[in-house]
Amino acid sequence: MPMAHEPTSAALHAAAGVEKEGGEEPRSLGPEQLLDLVITSLENSKAEDIVTLELDPGAALADAMVVASGRSARHVAAIAERLMDDLRKAGFRNYSVEGLENADWVLIDLGDIIVHVFRPEVRELYNLEKLWSPHAPKQH
């Protein structure tokens, strides 16, 4: 099985549409660029069953939710930590994290996007896809 390509900081910036000019901090990410960075990071971390839930435009909570699974608490924590690292590398530092200590369910609030990373049995218990989406979620 071939090894997955590990993105460099420049590759993460390119995936997010972020450019560094003259040593300056990268510009802020738009919602679509941020979603692309999140999905890329989750895929590179071998997250499973990645689903994007587009929320109603009037939803005060966020524009979208991304739900993914890790195989174990250790994998869930590694996925979340990798995502936070990728966000920092792309210049995005405005987020909050809940649940990293136990890593059964880690929530990363990025403002426009909320990322949930679950152990499979916890994901099944809460079933956010059914709760938040009257339509079929977009599978990745």
N, C-alpha and C positions, 0 to 999 in steps of 0.2 A: 504494500500500500504506500503510495507516495506521500511524503510529508507535506503538510499545508505550508504555503508560503507565509512567512512571518512579515507583516508589513512594517516598514520603517516609519519613523516620524513623518518623513516627507510623503510617504504613501498614504498615511492616515490623513494628512492635510489635504492631499489631492482627492481622496475619497470623500472628504467632507467639503471640498470646494474652498478650502482655506489656503491662503498663500501668505508666506512671510516675506516682507519686503524690508530691506535695509536693517535687519535685526529687530524689527518691531514685533510686538505681540501679534498673533493672528487676529484677523477681524472676527467679529461675533458670527456664530453660525445661524443660518436661517432654519426654520423647522424641517424642511426637506433635507437639507445637508446634515442636520443633527440626526434625523431618522436614518439616513444612509450610514452615518458613522456608527450608530447604535447597532444596526443590523450586521454590518461588517464585523464589528467587534464580537458580537454574539456568535456569529458563524465561525470566526477564527478561534474562539474559545470552545468550539464543539458543543455549544448549547443545542438542545434538542427541541423539536416542536415549536419553533419560533412563529408567533402569530402577532400580526398588527391589527389592533382594533381602532378604526377611525371613529372618533366620538363626534356627536352632533356639534355643528358649528357654534351653537349657543351654549355648549357645556362650559361651565366655569372652571371645571376641574383641569382639563388639558385638551389638546387637539387630538392626541392619540395615546394609546397604551400599547406597549409591546410586552408580550408574555412569552416566557421561555422556561425550559426545564434544564436542570443539571441532574446528573445521575446519582449524586450523593451530596451531603451537606458540604463536604470539602470541594466538590466540583462547583456547587452553587456559589460558594465564597470566591473561588478562583475566577469564575465568570464575572462576578460583580467587581472584583478587584481589577481585573483586566480592563473592563469597561471604564472604570474610573481612571485608570492609567491612560487609556486611549483618549478619553475626554480631556485630561490635563495636557497630553501631548498636542492635541489639536487646539489648545488655548481656551477650552471651556471649563470653567471652574465654578460655575454657579449651579450647584446641585446639592441635594441632601440625600442621605442614605439612612435607611432603617433596616434592622434585622440581620446585620452582618455578623453579629456575635454568635447567633444560633445557626444561621444559614439554612433554615428550613424554607424561609420566604424572605428574599431581600428585595426591598423597594428602593428604587433610585428615581427621585423626582427631579426632572430636568426642566421643569416649568411647562413648556409646550408638550412634552412627552413624559409619560411615566413608565418606567421599566420595572417589570416584576419578574424575578427569577426564583423558581420554585424547585423543591424536590418533587418528583412526580406524584407521590401520594398526597402531598399538601396541595398541589395544584388541582388534583382531582376533587379534593374536599371542598375547596373554595369556588372552583369552576367560574373564574372571572369572565371567561369568554361568553358563557351563557348569560351571566348577570349583566354585562355591559354592552352586548351586541345583539340587537334584534335581527341583524343580518348576518350572513356567514362571514367569519373573519377571513382576512387575507393571509394565506399561508405563505411562508418563505421557504 
